[in-house]
Amino acid sequence: MSATDRFDIVSFGEPMVEFNQTGEQDGRAYLQGFGGDSSNFAIAAARQGARVAYASALGDDSYGRMLRALWDREGVDHRGVATDAAAYTAIYFVTHDERGHHFHFFRKGSAASRMAPAALPRATIEGAKLLHLSGISLAISAQACDTGYAAIEMARAAGVKVSFDTNLRLKLWPLARARAVMTDVMRLCHLCLPSYDDVAAITGLTEPEAIVDHCLALGAEVVALKLGDKGAIVASANERHLIEPHPCRPVDATGAGDTFGGAFAARWIAGDSLAEAGRYAAVAAALSTEGYGAVEPIPRAEQVRSRLRH
């Protein structure tokens, strides 16, 4: 692999096509967009200036072609995304009511869930600075979990850092299995990007500081604990910072955590301090809630920097 093919970040997981309820026509109108946490993460990182590649599989269908066109527009390399003619590309719907937003997935047996370790883009992973995956990447099937572990093994053997976002989804796997796998992967990752509700469910811990201590004790080099509208805590063994939430006018929080993670990883890999990367990511995540869908509202670097200046 040539130097020009080396990437800052390789993200592994399941991409999806999204249909997001807009509130028009008595709730019958949906905006077609894109999602899948690891794809959202990849696009968020790319919009902040990182060189990003994606590893996954798609069906040989119109939704798969739509996702490839999206990554082309976003500058996310997808040569490591296989086409599985015997499977389909997953989709999901987002509905909204007074209790917030709700997800309805159609993904069982998707192409990404059938991906095997032999299909991983080894050279791309080994030449990157960071490999990213999530709890969803591991939960969609036992085979996907094995493939995720194989990617981690490739990365660590090559000296590539590993980033992990918990993204607990109990509809995909039972809590006991999620706890066992996620705890193990947190031991293997360098950057841990947990959400408060996820880790509280996995560990039984309720104090954010205790959750950060727990993740660091497992072996993570850096922890960025997402606290929703309460901001975040970013920490290493030597420093800890409370990141205040950035003021915004939210209409849809879909993908906000993925935006935080992608923005934080991009800036951390670029050399920002933890506090700088945390503040940057908090602004990016806040801005991403001001529009509908997981991808369309993700801000670009100039938007984030403009907010930071003001």
Secondary structure, 3 states (H helix, E strand, C coil): CCHHHCCCEEEECCCEEEEEECCCHHHCCEEEEEECHHHHHHHHHHHCCCCEEEEEEEECCHHHHHHHHHHHHHCEEEEEEEEECCCCCCEEEEEEECCEEEEEEECCCCCHHHCCHHHCCHHHHHCCCEEEEEHHHHHCCHHHHHHHHHHHHHHHHCCCEEEEECCCCCCCCCHHHHHHHHHHHHHHCCEECCEHHHHHHHHCCCCHHHHHHHHHHHCCCEEEEECHHHCEEEECCCCEEEECCCCCCCCCCCCHHHHHHHHHHHHHHHCCCHHHHHHHHHHHHHHHCCCCCCCCCCCCHHHHHHHHHC
